[in-house]
Amino acid sequence: MSNPIPFLDLSLIPLDLKNALKEKFSQMLEKGVFSGGEESVLLESKLKEYLGVPFALACSNGSDALELALRTLEISIGDEVIVPALTWVSTAEAVIMSGAKPVFADTDDHGLIDLGKLDSLITQKTKAIIPVHLYGKMVDMERLIEWSNPKNIRIVEDAAQAFGAFQNGISAGNWGDIGCFSFYPTKNLGALGEAGALITKDENLHLRLMQFANHGQTARDEHHSVGRNAKIDSIQAGFMNVKMDYFESWQKKRKILASIYLDSLKNVVGLTLPEDILESNHNAHLFVIQTDNRNNLKLFLESKGIGTAIHYPTIIPKMLPYLDGKEYPNAEKLSKFILSLPLNPWMTEDDVLSISNEIRRFFEIA
Ligand SMILES: Cc1ncc(COP(=O)(O)O)c(C=O)c1O
C-alpha cells in the first residue's frame, strides 16, 4: 500500500474547517471573554435543539459530567452503581469519585451491558446504573427503563461515544435521569481540547448540575452548596459551535464509509462485523471488528501502514484499582478480539477499500 492511513490524525481536518476555527479564535481573542459568555450559551442552545432536550449544560469533560451526574443524584458512600465491565475507565472512576462502589456487569457479544444479568447484581444498596452506549451503539433503553423504574434505580447514561445516536427518535442521553457526553478531540464530535455536556429533562436536576459545576453558586458570590469548577472552557465552546455546523454531513460520510466496510468485509470467514452500525441507534463513532487473530491482524495492518486501535484491551475489573476477583467472560473475550478500524469523515472511500483489501488478504494467508 502506498499511502499510510492513520487510525485518526486530527491535523488532517479540511482547510475550510481549520480556517473557520482560526477565525473563531481571532474573534474570541478580540472579545476577551474566556470563561462563560455567549459561546457557552450558544453551544447549550445548539445542543438542546439537536438533541431535542429541554436542558443542556456544557461542561469541562465527559468524566466530570459523569461525576457531576452521580453527585447531583446524591449517589454517595454506601451506595452501589452498576456499570459494564468493558468501557473507558471514566465510567467506573466516576462512581468511585462519588463515594459509591462500582458493581460490574458482563457485556453482550458486542460490548453493551448485558441487561439479562442485571437481576443477579442488585442489592439493597443499588442506587443507579450507568449504561454505556459503547462505540456509538445504544443500549436498549426501553428495556432498561422497564427494569429500573419499578426498582427506583436511577439511570445515568454514559453517552460519551454516542452523540448523534437516536433510538425511536429519542437521543442517547435523553432516556435516563441524566445523560453525559464527551467532546474529547477524537470523538465523532470533538473539541480542540477537553469538553463535555450534561442533558436532562428535569429542571431541578439541571439547576443543581449548574450549581455544582460552578462552585455551588446560584448567583455571583452566592454559594448555596459545595460544588466545584467543571465549567466548559469558553474557547472550546466557540470551537464546538463551529464544528457543530459540520456534524450532520460528517455523520453521513461515516455511514457511507461504514457501509463500504460492511460490504467489502461481509464474506470474510473468521471476522465479526459491528452490529447495526448503519441504524440510527448507532452513530458509527467506531468501526469495531472481532477476530481471534486480533493481535496478528493489528501487526499485519501496521506493517501496511494502516493504524488501528483497541477499545479496550483490559476490562475495568481486571485493572489494579478495580480488581474484584470475579469473571466477565464476554467482556474479557471481547477485550482480546476487538479491533477498531480507521473511520472518520476525512478518509476517502478508496482508503476504506484499501484497508478492506488488506484485511481480506490477511485472512487468505492466515
Ligand atoms: C465511554 C466513555 N465514558 C467517559 C468518557 C470520558 O470523557 P472525557 O475523556 O471527556 O473525560 C469517555 C471518553 O473518553 C468515554 O469513551
The ligand as an ORCA input file, in Angstrom:
! r2SCAN-3c Opt
* xyz 0 1
  C     -17.392      5.641     27.385
  C     -16.699      6.885     27.872
  N     -17.024      7.388     29.068
  C     -16.451      8.511     29.535
  C     -15.501      9.181     28.808
  C     -14.823     10.366     29.427
  O     -14.850     11.510     28.654
  P     -13.658     12.565     28.749
  O     -12.457     11.983     28.089
  O     -14.210     13.755     28.007
  O     -13.426     12.864     30.175
  C     -15.135      8.699     27.532
  C     -14.179      9.392     26.669
  O     -13.023      9.375     26.712
  C     -15.736      7.515     27.064
  O     -15.412      6.999     25.878
*
